[in-house]
Amino acid sequence: MVVYDYIPNGVLDDWLYGISVLPWSRRLKVVRDVAQALNYLHTQKLAHKNLKTSSVFIDVSVRGLLGDFGFVMPGAESESNRAVSQPTDVFEFGVLLLEVVAGRNRYESRTESNPESDELDLDHA
């Protein structure tokens, strides 16, 4: 069982697509917090393995806290997974950054966000 502190402001996902609009200065602070947390994990030879907007908690002072870890096993098992997991974390951080800047969910297609768009949706071609 995993126990987290109670975070009354919810997750970044809620702030980007739900309850309120997060100002740009706060978004930058949250992204910086996530980058520092990932850097700490990687210097400890660990990886998050599950980075997305719903795994970034927002505390009372609107700081980003990482949660919902993929739980890396210590020892020999983590040695083989680390080579794949840390670059995957970096890629997922880039996707998270794009979500924060664009204000669009990674799973939202163009047709869902703007059904009257004349642009071609090549994602499903």
Buried (B, 14 or more C-beta within 10 A) or exposed (E): EEEEEEEEBBBBBBBBBEEEEBEEEBBEBBBEBBBEBBEEBBEEEBBBBBBBBBBBBBBEEBBBBBBBBBEBEEEEEBEEBBEEBBEBBBEBBEEBBEBBEEEBBEEEEBEEEEEEEEEEEEEEE
